[in-house]
Amino acid sequence: MKPRVSIIMGSTSDYSIMEAAAKFLDQMEVPFEINALSAHRTPKEVEQFATKAQQRGIEVIIAAAGMAAHLPGVIASMTPLPVIGVPIKSSLEGIDALLAIAQMPPGIPVATVAINGALNAAILSLQIMANGDKEIAQKMIQYKESLKEKIVKANQDLSSLSFKYKV
């Protein structure tokens, strides 16, 4: 199996957040890799990763970072692949990371999800891939339908609650 999605985080302390992305990709049976790279501590390794990712068959990169959060932008500057940034809540409630990832200069876009939004990053990565992969497209259709079913079930559960003044 060769990875199709790469999950990169600034440090392993981000794993507790990024695990949601890994679990979703695993559930959807999409091969992925997960590594820690630092834009500041291992810049040569980041460059090697980013410039070779497409050749290795990677289709989408999910890059998580907190604080200064340069990792997603640095990767995006070195690859033609779509990069999805996950701002990690560390200092300033994650707003610093969100702004650092979202405020990229023209020509170097990074799709950005919510603070600690690893699951949405994985979903977005598969939505991107679904354009050229009918199997992934079908899985995403089924996943979205399951979300609707959860709400229908939730409303059924809520309707059975009994309160004196509930109408």
C-alpha positions in Angstrom: 0.0 0.0 0.0 1.2 3.5 -0.8 -0.1 6.5 1.1 -2.4 8.9 -0.7 -2.8 11.4 2.1 0.0 12.7 4.3 -0.7 13.9 7.8 2.1 16.1 9.0 2.3 17.7 12.4 4.7 20.2 14.0 5.4 17.9 16.9 4.0 14.7 18.3 2.2 16.7 21.0 -0.3 17.5 18.2 -1.1 13.8 17.8 -4.0 13.8 20.2 -5.8 16.2 17.9 -4.6 14.7 14.6 -5.7 11.2 15.6 -9.2 12.1 14.5 -8.0 12.6 10.9 -6.1 9.3 11.0 -9.1 7.4 12.3 -11.4 8.9 9.6 -9.0 8.0 6.8 -8.6 4.5 8.3 -12.4 4.1 8.5 -12.7 5.2 4.9 -9.9 2.7 3.9 -7.7 5.4 2.4 -4.0 4.7 2.8 -2.2 7.5 4.6 1.1 8.3 6.4 1.6 10.3 9.6 4.8 12.1 10.5 6.2 15.0 12.6 8.2 17.7 10.8 9.0 21.1 12.0 9.3 24.2 9.8 11.7 25.6 12.4 13.6 22.7 13.7 13.8 20.4 10.7 13.5 22.7 7.6 15.6 20.5 5.3 13.4 17.5 6.1 10.3 19.6 5.4 11.7 20.7 2.1 12.6 17.1 1.1 9.1 15.9 2.1 7.3 18.7 0.3 9.2 18.5 -2.9 9.0 14.7 -3.2 5.4 14.2 -1.9 3.7 14.2 -5.3 6.3 11.8 -6.8 5.6 9.4 -4.0 1.8 9.4 -4.8 0.6 11.7 -2.2 -2.6 13.5 -3.4 -3.4 15.8 -0.4 -1.4 17.0 2.6 -2.9 17.8 5.9 -0.5 19.9 7.9 -1.1 20.8 11.6 0.7 23.4 13.6 0.3 25.6 16.6 1.5 29.0 17.6 3.5 30.6 14.7 2.1 27.8 12.6 4.4 28.1 9.6 4.4 24.4 8.7 1.4 24.4 6.4 2.5 27.5 4.5 6.0 26.3 4.1 4.9 23.0 2.7 2.4 24.7 0.4 5.2 26.9 -1.0 7.1 23.9 -2.1 4.5 21.6 -3.6 1.7 21.7 -6.2 -0.5 19.5 -4.0 -3.4 20.9 -2.0 -2.5 21.6 1.6 -5.1 21.7 4.3 -3.9 23.4 7.5 -5.1 22.5 10.9 -4.5 25.2 13.5 -3.7 23.7 16.8 -4.9 25.3 20.0 -1.8 26.0 22.0 -1.3 29.7 22.9 -3.8 32.5 22.4 -6.6 29.8 22.2 -5.2 28.9 18.7 -6.2 32.2 17.1 -2.5 32.9 16.4 -2.2 29.6 14.5 -5.5 30.1 12.7 -4.4 33.5 11.4 -0.9 32.3 10.5 -2.3 29.5 8.4 -5.3 31.4 6.8 -3.4 34.6 5.9 -1.2 33.2 3.2 0.1 35.4 0.4 -1.3 35.2 -3.1 -0.2 32.1 -5.0 0.4 30.0 -1.9 -3.1 29.0 -0.7 -3.6 26.7 2.3 -7.2 25.5 2.9 -7.8 26.1 6.6 -10.2 24.3 8.9 -11.3 25.2 12.4 -8.9 25.2 15.3 -8.3 21.6 16.2 -10.4 20.6 13.2 -8.5 17.5 12.2 -11.6 15.5 11.3 -12.8 18.2 8.9 -9.4 18.3 7.4 -9.6 14.5 6.6 -13.1 14.9 5.3 -12.0 17.8 3.0 -9.0 15.8 1.8 -11.4 13.0 0.7 -13.8 15.5 -0.9 -10.9 16.8 -3.0 -9.8 13.3 -3.9 -13.4 12.3 -4.8 -13.3 14.4 -7.9 -11.1 11.8 -9.5 -12.0 8.7 -7.6 -15.6 7.2 -7.8 -15.0 4.9 -4.9 -14.1 7.7 -2.6 -16.9 9.8 -4.0 -19.4 7.0 -3.1 -17.9 6.7 0.4 -18.3 10.4 1.0 -21.9 10.3 -0.2 -22.6 7.5 2.3 -20.8 9.4 5.0 -22.9 12.6 4.5 -26.1 10.5 4.5 -25.0 9.0 7.8 -24.8 12.5 9.2 -28.4 13.2 8.2 -29.4 9.9 9.9 -27.8 11.0 13.2 -29.9 14.1 13.2 -33.1 12.3 12.4 -32.4 9.8 15.3 -31.5 12.7 17.6 -34.9 14.4 16.9 -36.7 11.1 17.6 -34.9 10.8 20.9 -35.7 14.4 21.8 -39.4 13.9 20.9 -39.6 11.1 23.5 -38.4 13.3 26.4 -41.1 14.0 28.9 -41.4 17.3 30.7 -44.4 18.9 32.3 -44.4 21.9 30.0 -42.9 20.4 26.9 -45.3 20.6 23.9 
